[in-house]
Amino acid sequence: MNINRIDQMEFNLNGKHARRARHQRRQRAQWWFARMRQVVDTAMEWRPAPHARPEQVYMTLSVKD
């Protein structure tokens, strides 16, 4: 069995399919970044939560003799 054959896979980056794929990726990227800009532009201002009140906790330690 010859598994090192050259004609097993054809991968062409210069053809029409590659240009179409590149165009589709560019369109998806443009849509994504437009959506992220819209999200940022419509974001609400949030005030930070107030600090928690201090709490004193007593720990009982058991001593074994």
C-alpha positions as CSV (number, residue, x, y, z in Angstrom):
1,M,0.0,0.0,0.0
2,N,1.4,3.4,-1.0
3,I,0.3,6.1,1.3
4,N,2.7,8.8,0.1
5,R,1.0,9.4,-3.2
6,I,1.1,13.0,-4.4
7,D,-2.4,12.9,-6.0
8,Q,-4.2,12.0,-2.7
9,M,-5.3,15.5,-2.0
10,E,-5.6,18.6,-4.1
11,F,-5.5,22.0,-2.3
12,N,-5.8,25.0,-4.5
13,L,-5.5,28.5,-3.0
14,N,-5.6,30.5,-6.2
15,G,-8.9,29.4,-7.6
16,K,-12.4,30.9,-7.7
17,H,-13.4,28.9,-4.6
18,A,-10.6,30.4,-2.5
19,R,-11.6,34.0,-3.5
20,R,-15.2,33.2,-2.6
21,A,-14.2,31.7,0.7
22,R,-12.0,34.7,1.5
23,H,-14.9,37.0,0.5
24,Q,-17.3,35.1,2.8
25,R,-14.9,35.3,5.7
26,R,-14.5,39.0,5.2
27,Q,-18.3,39.5,5.2
28,R,-18.7,37.5,8.4
29,A,-15.9,39.5,10.0
30,Q,-17.5,42.8,8.9
31,W,-20.8,41.7,10.3
32,W,-19.2,40.6,13.6
33,F,-17.3,43.8,14.1
34,A,-20.4,45.9,13.2
35,R,-22.4,44.0,15.7
36,M,-19.8,44.4,18.4
37,R,-19.6,48.2,17.7
38,Q,-23.4,48.3,18.1
39,V,-23.3,46.4,21.4
40,V,-20.7,48.8,22.7
41,D,-22.6,51.9,21.5
42,T,-25.8,50.7,23.2
43,A,-24.2,49.5,26.5
44,M,-25.6,50.9,29.7
45,E,-23.6,52.6,32.4
46,W,-23.5,50.5,35.5
47,R,-22.6,51.8,39.0
48,P,-20.3,49.5,40.9
49,A,-21.9,47.5,43.8
50,P,-21.3,49.1,47.2
51,H,-18.7,47.5,49.4
52,A,-19.9,44.8,51.7
53,R,-20.2,45.7,55.4
54,P,-17.4,44.4,57.6
55,E,-18.3,41.3,59.5
56,Q,-16.6,39.9,62.6
57,V,-16.5,36.2,62.8
58,Y,-15.5,34.3,65.9
59,M,-13.8,30.9,65.4
60,T,-13.8,28.4,68.2
61,L,-10.8,26.3,68.3
62,S,-11.0,23.0,70.0
63,V,-7.9,21.9,71.9
64,K,-7.2,18.2,72.2
65,D,-5.4,17.1,75.3
